[in-house]
Amino acid sequence: MIQLQKIEKVYRRGAEDVHALRGVDLRIDQGEFVSIVGPSGAGKTTLLHILGCLDSPTRGSMVFDDIEVDRMRESELVEVRRKKIGFIFQQFYLIPGMSVFDNVSLPLLFSKKGVERAHIESLIGLVGLGERLHHVPGQLSGGEMQRVAVARALVNSPEIILADEPTGNLDTENSELIFQLLSSLNQKGLTVIMITHNNDLASRAGRVVRLKDGQIEKDRQR
């Protein structure tokens, strides 16, 4: 599904060049559950942003679903993100004044698609919040807000879920709920790539990729 070859990412910070990624080669097949781990500053989020077509590498090539991403225009990348990728972030990014139903529906409005109520309600039910349709984020716990974010990530029927520290703000019980939810989605055929500092959860994914200093230190199948 995704093939990275010799990916480098260099940021300019004042007079200094910061090498976030250094020659990363990585292949991810459809249906995998991959956790990406490593210390802070290892390049995890940078790698996830490149995998999600949110950022471009300084050097190297990326093929996504047989398409050479580095040759695509920004308008084409937007379509890839909307149609093929669901994003889950540590900070949830829910709109405070909007209901659970409206927060989950939001990507459909950006995609100029019609909102099918049954589809939205089925996703909210899938994450166990069927009785919270009309609640706003301020009425939800952290775990519930993250489950809303998972439902929102699924609303466009993506092929891949990219999760950046999805349990980082959650307690142990809610972290387990989110992991089990991602695992069940993967068992249904969805590709899941998850950044996490939780080594216990990471070890239970089908594959663990460890980054250090912008390079892949280990790549282990369970």
C-alpha positions, 0 to 999 in steps of 0.5 A: 500500500505504501512504499518509502524509499530513502526518505529524508526530511530537513527543517531549517531552524535559524542557521541550523539544518535539523535532520528529522528523517535520514534515509528511511526505507519502509513498506507497509502492506494493506491490512497491517497494524503497525506501531511506530515507537521511539524517543522524543525527537526520533522523527515519529510525527514527521514520518506520520505526516509524510505517510499521511501526505500532510508533508513532503520529504526533502529527498526520497520517493513515496508511492501510495496505492501505486501513485507516486506522491511526490509528483502530485499537485496539492489539490490531488494530495487533498483528495488522497487525504480525504478519500483514503486516509483517516486521521486521529490526533492526541488532542482530539480536535473536536469543535466545542460547540458542535454535537457528537453527530456534527463533529463526526459529520464534519469531514463530509461537509469539507468533501462536499458529500451528503450527510447520511444520518444512518451512516453517521449514527452507525459509526457513533454506535460502533465506538459505543456512543450511541446515547451521546449523539447530541452531547457536546465535547464539554459533556464528554470524558477524554476517552469518549472524545477520543472515540468521537475522533475515531468515528470522525476518522472513519466517516469517509470510509478510508483505507488507512488510519493514521493515529498520532498518540491516540492514547497519550491523554488517556488513562489506562482503561481508556487507552485499552478501549481505544487500542481495542477499537483500533485492533477491531478495525484492523481485523476488519481489513483496515490498515492502521499505523499508530505512533505511541509512547506506550510500549505495552500497546505498541508490542501488541500491534502486528508490527513494531517499527522503532525510530532513533535519530531519524532512522529505523533502528528496528522493524519487527513483526510480532 
